[in-house]
Amino acid sequence: ALYSKEYTIKFVSEWIGGQSKDWNNPLNWSMGQVPPPCFNVIIPPPHNVSATSGSFTAKSIDIQAGASLSITNGNMSIQGGTGFGIRNYGTLNISNSTLSIQNSLKGIENNNFIQCSGSNSINVSSIAQNGIQNNVGANFLDLGAINMALLNITGNGISNSGNITKNGYLSGSNILGDLFYNTGTFTNGGNIDF
């Protein structure tokens, strides 16, 4: 009988920094290249990464405690993450940008701090569990005019057990779970259309 081992190949690009805070500098990444769409991205502490004025891609983004990612005047596209689109244990700042997350198990899992300022568009679609999961002790602050769309979500559109302050416009369709499941604090200063 012939036996063979089974191997799983994971494409991971970890931020090593040292050159600048610029996402688009290949020397800042462990693979020596800017992450292509099929790579899972890890941002470890104490790094602060800036994705500014351009288009950026990843399969998933893991922001670890003590690290941060700032998306400014950019377009971030995340697609196909097996566990999550974005998992945040650090700080995620989004300013005047578009963030699209598609075809992931979870959309955004926030365990610490997300802040949106300026005019933003966040689109979360084709998610197998919750579109946005804001966990106990986490803060999701929309201080600008955010347009958030949740589409084709198998779990809850938003599951909140932390604190969410929302301005702007929130819409959703084809959400099989609760549209908004809340055991935390939710402050709404905008419009909701489900």
Residue pairs with C-beta under 8 A, 6 or more apart in sequence:
10 40
11 38
11 39
11 40
11 59
12 30
12 39
12 40
12 41
12 42
13 29
13 30
13 31
13 33
13 35
13 39
13 40
13 41
13 42
14 29
14 30
14 41
14 42
14 43
14 44
15 28
15 29
15 30
15 41
15 42
15 43
15 44
15 47
15 49
15 67
16 28
16 29
16 30
17 28
17 47
17 49
18 27
18 28
19 25
19 27
19 28
20 28
21 28
21 47
21 48
21 49
21 50
22 28
22 50
22 52
23 34
23 49
23 50
23 51
23 52
23 56
24 34
24 51
24 54
24 56
25 34
26 32
26 33
26 34
28 49
29 35
31 39
35 41
35 57
35 58
36 57
37 57
37 58
37 59
37 77
37 79
37 80
38 59
38 80
39 58
39 59
40 58
40 59
40 60
40 61
40 62
40 81
41 58
41 59
41 60
41 61
41 62
42 62
42 64
43 49
43 61
43 62
43 63
43 64
43 67
43 68
43 69
43 90
44 64
44 67
45 64
45 65
45 66
45 67
45 90
46 66
46 67
47 67
47 68
48 67
48 68
48 70
49 67
49 68
49 69
49 70
50 70
50 72
51 69
51 70
51 71
51 72
51 74
51 76
52 70
52 71
52 72
52 73
52 74
53 72
53 73
53 74
54 74
54 75
55 74
55 75
55 76
55 77
56 71
56 74
56 75
56 76
56 77
57 76
57 77
57 78
57 79
58 76
58 77
58 78
59 78
59 79
59 80
59 81
60 78
60 80
60 81
60 82
60 83
60 84
60 85
60 86
60 87
60 104
61 69
61 78
61 85
61 86
61 87
62 84
62 86
62 87
63 69
63 86
63 87
63 88
63 89
63 90
63 91
63 92
64 89
64 90
65 89
65 90
65 112
66 90
67 90
67 91
68 90
68 91
68 92
68 93
69 90
69 91
69 92
69 93
70 92
70 93
70 94
70 95
71 92
71 93
71 94
71 95
71 97
71 99
72 93
72 95
72 96
72 97
73 95
73 96
73 97
74 97
74 98
75 97
75 98
75 100
76 97
76 98
76 99
76 100
77 100
77 102
78 85
78 86
78 99
78 100
78 101
78 102
78 104
79 100
79 101
79 102
79 103
79 104
80 102
80 103
80 104
81 101
81 103
81 104
81 105
81 106
82 104
82 105
83 104
83 105
83 106
84 104
84 105
84 106
84 107
84 108
84 109
85 101
85 102
85 104
85 106
85 107
85 108
85 124
85 127
86 92
86 101
86 107
86 108
86 109
87 106
87 109
87 111
88 108
88 109
88 110
88 111
88 112
88 113
88 114
89 111
89 112
90 112
90 113
91 112
91 113
91 114
91 115
92 110
92 113
92 114
92 115
93 114
93 115
93 116
93 117
94 114
94 115
94 116
94 117
94 120
94 122
95 116
95 117
95 118
95 120
95 144
96 117
96 118
96 119
96 120
97 118
97 120
97 121
98 120
98 121
98 122
98 123
99 120
99 121
99 122
99 123
100 122
100 123
100 124
100 125
101 107
101 108
101 123
101 124
101 125
101 127
102 124
102 125
102 126
103 126
103 127
104 126
104 127
104 128
105 127
105 128
105 129
106 127
106 128
106 129
106 130
106 133
107 124
107 127
107 130
107 131
107 132
107 133
107 150
107 153
108 114
108 124
108 131
108 132
108 133
109 130
109 133
109 135
110 132
110 133
110 134
110 135
110 138
110 139
110 140
110 162
111 135
111 137
111 138
112 137
112 138
112 139
113 138
113 139
113 141
114 138
114 139
114 140
114 141
115 141
115 143
116 122
116 141
116 142
116 143
116 144
116 146
117 143
117 144
118 144
118 145
119 144
119 145
119 146
120 144
120 145
120 146
120 147
120 168
121 146
121 147
121 148
121 149
122 146
122 147
122 148
122 149
123 148
123 149
123 151
124 131
124 132
124 148
124 149
124 150
124 151
124 153
125 149
125 150
125 151
125 152
125 153
126 151
126 152
127 152
127 153
127 154
127 155
128 154
128 155
129 154
129 155
130 153
130 155
130 156
130 157
130 158
130 159
130 177
131 150
131 153
131 155
131 156
131 157
131 158
131 172
131 175
132 140
132 150
132 157
132 158
132 159
132 160
133 156
133 158
133 159
134 140
134 158
134 159
134 160
134 161
134 162
134 163
134 164
134 184
135 161
135 162
136 161
136 162
136 184
137 162
138 162
138 163
139 162
139 163
139 164
139 165
140 160
140 162
140 163
140 164
140 165
140 166
141 164
141 165
142 164
142 165
142 166
142 167
142 168
142 190
143 165
143 167
144 167
144 168
145 167
145 168
146 166
146 167
146 168
146 169
146 190
147 168
147 169
147 171
148 166
148 168
148 169
148 170
148 171
149 171
149 172
150 157
150 158
150 170
150 171
150 172
150 173
150 175
151 172
151 173
151 174
152 173
152 174
152 175
153 172
153 174
153 175
153 176
153 177
154 176
154 177
155 176
155 177
156 175
156 177
156 178
156 179
156 180
156 181
157 172
157 175
157 177
157 178
157 179
157 180
157 194
158 164
158 179
158 180
158 181
158 182
159 178
159 181
160 180
160 181
160 182
160 183
160 184
160 185
160 186
161 182
161 183
161 184
162 184
162 185
163 184
163 185
163 186
163 187
164 184
164 185
164 186
164 187
165 187
165 189
166 186
166 187
166 188
166 189
166 190
167 189
167 190
168 190
168 191
169 190
169 191
169 192
169 193
170 190
170 191
170 192
170 193
171 192
171 193
171 194
172 179
172 193
172 194
173 194
175 194
179 194
180 186
180 192
180 194
